[in-house]
Amino acid sequence: MLKKLAVLFAVLALVAAACGGSSDGEETTTTTAPGNSGQEGGSTLDAVLARGELICGVSGSAVGFSETQADGSATGFDADYCRAVAAAVLGDATKVQFRALTAAERFEALKNNEIDVLIRNTTWTQSRDTDIGMQFVATTYFDGQQLMGNPATLPGLTSSSGFEAIDGATVCTNAGTTTEKNITEGAQVAGVSINLETVETFPEAMEKFKAGTCDLVTTDGSGLFGNRAAEANAGTEGASEWVIFPTKPISKEPLGPVVRQNDDEWFDIVQWTVFATFIADELDVTSANVDDMMDATPELTRLFGGEGELQTSMGLNPDAFLQVIKQVGNYGEIFEKNLTGPLGLERVGSANEQWFNGGLIYAPPAR
């Protein structure tokens, strides 16, 4: 009887091994999660290095954040963060192909590997982080939704106006955004009635607003300030008088880069590229003095490629983050160049200040 049982167990063991059990040295088949690499069989980092160029998804029409130029390049805050990632990975901030995407297109483009990273004034939300399958890195701009109206057509409108000012108004915005949901829910909670008109892109909403088809236009506050400044500079009649309200935004809109889920190596690279700009800003390291500041503190020595550096273990060159600051700048430089200078958006007193000045810009230590 014991001999029969021994034979039976031996046979069962052989069957189990033949049916998929694996041991050291055996070839195994692994299933790759959809969207976790930039190319078939490789990582996003491998794909970018092999291509020699970063493909970065942007808006292309977001004033101050990304505006497509005639040569296909882009200017703006988001565009510069695309350049920062290229500088970290490829050592050259100019090695970027900008891909202009609508709000409706952006997530599918990322999931389908059409772009390497999405840096398109995109709000971090629970559903996008879970249901849609995106992964958000550090927030680069803390924003909030507001509305903009013309006091010439809506008498009494001020920056302190609230939802009561929009009762019965026609409000325009672009579809497929958190903006659309926020204004609908906000009006419902406030007990006011609005006529919401949606279009594919925000510039279309602005055209409707300027033509008087819409009483109000709504999006992130930064976008409204940017469009008002751009229209005033272009000589649009009455643009400088347009009112942005309410003073306290009606939503939280944390904006920042987005990568595919299950792509941890690439997530770390994009995340720490952002953190490098935060740390440099915190320690007064700029594009002009970064070479001299490399050994100012042990943290900066590590961050910029000296003793104890961690960049090579991430698949990058030791001086990857030094190149980010040298070629693109620290967080404050990127902010000033694109948002404060041209649009008048100030960091002082905002959530986009450093943590020790009452803001939310905070990076973990580089060690």
N, C-alpha and C positions, 0 to 999 in steps of 0.2 A: 504493500500500500504506500509506504514512504517513497519507494522508488518511483511509483506512478505519479505521486504528487510532485516530486522533484522534476520529472520530465515535463509535467504540465506547466509548472512555473517557468521552466527554461523556454518552452515554446511561446508562452505568453510574453516573456521578456523580448524574444526575438521579433514577435509580431508588433509589439509596442515600438520598438526601435525602427522597424521598417515603415511604420505608419506616421512617423514624424518626430520621434524623439531625437534629441541632438546631444552630441557630446563634444568635448574638446577636439578640434581638428576637423569636425564635420562641416560641410558647406550648409549654411542655413539661408532661407529666403526671408527677407524682411519686407514689410509693407510700409511705404512712405506715405505719411499723411498728406492729403492734398494741399498744395500751396506752400510747402515748407522749404522749397528751394528755388533758387533763381534759374536753374536749368535742370534738365533730366539727369538724375543720378549724382548731382552735386549740390553744394551749398550756394546760398546767395553770394557769399564772399568769393567763392571760387568763380562764379559766373561774372561778377564785376571785374575781378582781376584778369580773367581770360579776355573779357571784352575790352578792357582798358578804358572803360567809361561807365559812369553811374547813370541809370535812367531814373529820373526823379519826377513823380507825379505832382503837379501844381495846379493852381486855378488858372493862372494866365490872365485873369481879369480882376484880381483882388487888389485894389489900390493900397500901396504900401507893403503888401505881402508878396504878391507875385504878379507881374505884368509882362506879358510876352512882347518882346521887341521885334523889329523887322527882320533881324538876322536869326531869329529862332531862340535867342537867349532870353533870360528872364531877369528882372530886377525885383528887389523887395526883400523883406524879412525872411519869408519862407524860402525864397530862392537862395539867399545866403546860407541858410542851414543846409540846403542841398549841396552847396559848394563846400561847406564844412565837412560833410560826410565824404565827399570826393577827396578832399585834402587829407583826411585821416586814412582812407583806404588806398588811394592811388598816389598820394603825395602831391597832387596837382588839383587845385580848386577849380580849374577851368574844364576838367574832364567830366562834364555833366551834359546829358541830353535831357532837356526839359520837355515833359509831356503834359500839355494842357488838357485838363479833364473837367467835365461838368460834375456837379454834386451827384448826379444819378450814375455817372460812369465810374467814379473813383474807386469804390470798393471792389467791384468786379475786376478792374484793371490790376489791382494789387493781388487779388486772389488768383487770377489767371497768369501771374508772372509776367505781365506786360510791363510792369515797372518794378524797381528794386525797393523803393521806399515811397511812401505818400507823405508829402509835406505840403498840405493844402488847407490851411485854416480849418482843420477838422476837429470837431468837438468830441472829447472823450466821454462816452456814456456807457451805462451798463449793457444795453442791448448790443452796441457795437463791439463791446469787449467780450461778449459771450455769444449771442445768437448769430451775429454776422461773422464772427471769427477773426476779428482784428486784434492786434496787440499794440497798445499805446505806450510810447516811451515817455520820458520826462516832459512835462508841460513847458512850452517855451513862451506862451502868452496867455495870461489869465484875462479873459474877456467876459462880457455879459451882453445880452440882447437888449436893444433899445429901439425906439421908433424915431422917425424924422418927418416933420411936417412943415408946411409953409404957412406962417401966421397970416399971410395975405389972404389965404383961402380958409383958414381956420382961426378966426379972431380969438384972441385970449390965450393962445397956445404959448406955454413957457416951459423952461427946462424942468420945472417942478410939477408940471401937469402929470396926472395919473391916467388910469384906464378910463375914467369918466370922460376924458377928452376924445376918446375914439369911438364912443357910442354912435352907431349908424354910419361910421366911416367906411370907405373902401380902402383896404390895406393890401399892398403888393409885396411879394417876396418870391424867392425861387423855391421850387418844389424839391422834395426829397431831402430836406434839411431839418435840423432840430428847430430852426427858426419857425418853420411852418407849424410844427407841433406846439411850440411854446406860445405863440400868439393865439392859437385856437384855444388851448387850455386856459391861458391867462384871461381871455375874454369871457370864457365860460364861468370861471371862478369869480370874476368881478361882476358878473351878471349884466354884461353889455353885449350888444349885437354888432357884429361887423360883417362886411362883405369881403371875403378873402379871395384875392386873385393871385394865382401862382404862375410863374413862367420858368423857363429852363435855366436861365442864368440871371445873376443879380443885375448886370448892366441892362438887361431888358426891363427889369423892375424899375430901375432908375429912369429909363426913357419914358415909361408910363407915368411915373411921378412928375417928371418935368413937363410932360404934355398935359397934365391935369386929369388924366384918366384915373389916377389913384390919389386919394387925399393924403395918404401916409405910405411910407415905405419902411420896412423893418428888416434888420439883420444884426450881426454883432456890432457893438458900439464902435469898435475900431474901423469897421467897414463904412459906417455912416460918417464918421469924422473924416475918413479918407476921401470919400466921394464928395462931401461938402467942400473940402479944401480944393479938390481937383476941379470942381465946377466953378468955384469962386475964382481960381487961377485962370480958368478958361474964359472968364468974363460972362458966365451965365447970369442973367439978370436976377437979382434977389437971392442968389445962392448963399451969400454970407449971412443972410438973415434966417435961413432955415433953422428950425429948432430941433435939437436932439433931446429926447426925454424918455422915461423919467430919469431923475438923477441917480436913483438906485436901480440898476439894471433888473429886468424881469426874469433873468435866468443866470445860471453859472455856465460859462462856456470855456472850459480849459482846452486850449488848442496846442497841438504838437504833432511830431512825426508819428507815423503809423507803419508797422511792419506786419508780415504774416505771422499767424500763430505757429508754434512748434518750430521756430527758427531762432533758437536761443543765442547762437553765436552772433548772428546778425543783429538781434535785439541788443545784445551787450555793446556791440560796436556803435550803433546809432545812439544808444542811451549815454554811453560815456563820451561820445563826441559832444553831445549837449552839455553833460556835466563839466567837461573840460572848459567850455565857454563860461559856465557859471563860476567855476573855481578861479579862473583867470580874472574875471570881473571882481570877485570877492577880494582878491589879493592884489588888485591894481596892476595886473599884468596885461599889457596891450600889444597890438601888432607892432608897435614901434620899439618897445623895450623888452620883448620876450626873450631875446638872446641874452641880454644882460641879467634877466631875472631868473634864469634857469636854475641857478644854485642858491637863490635867495632863501629858500626853506627846503627841508628834506622832502616835503610833499611835492613841491614844484620840480625838484630834481627827478623824483620818480615819474611824475606826470609827463615831463618833457623828454624822457628817454635816458636819464642818467642812472646812477646806481639804484638798484631795487625796482627798476621799471617793470611794469606788468603788461605792456602793450604787445610784446612778442608772444606772450601766452595767449593773446586774443587773435593772433594771426596777422598782426599789423607790424609795421616798422617801429622801432623804439621811439622815434621822434614824431610819431603820427600826430599827437595832439599839439606838439610844438608847431607843426605845419598848419594845423587848424587855426591857431591864434595868429601866427605870422602872416598867413595868406588871407584870412577872413576877418579875424578880430575876436575880441571877447564879447560876452553877451551885451554889455553896455554899448560897445561900439556898433554892433549890429542893430541894436534898438535905436540909437541916436541917428545913425545914417539913414535908416529907412522909415522910422515912425516919428521921432521927435522933430528932426530937422524939416522934412517936407510936410508933415501932417499936424504937427503941434501936439502929438500925444506924449505926455510927460510920464516918466516913471515915478517921480516924487509923489508920495502919498497914495500910490497905487499898489495893487497886489504884485506888480512886476518889479518891485524893488527887492533888493537883497533882504534875506531873513532878519539880519541884525538892524535893518532900517524899517522894520514893520511890514515887509513884503513877504512873498511866498517863494522867491527864488532861492533854492537851497539844494546843495549837492552833497552827497555822502563824501567822506574823505577818500582821497586817492592813496590808498595803502593796502 
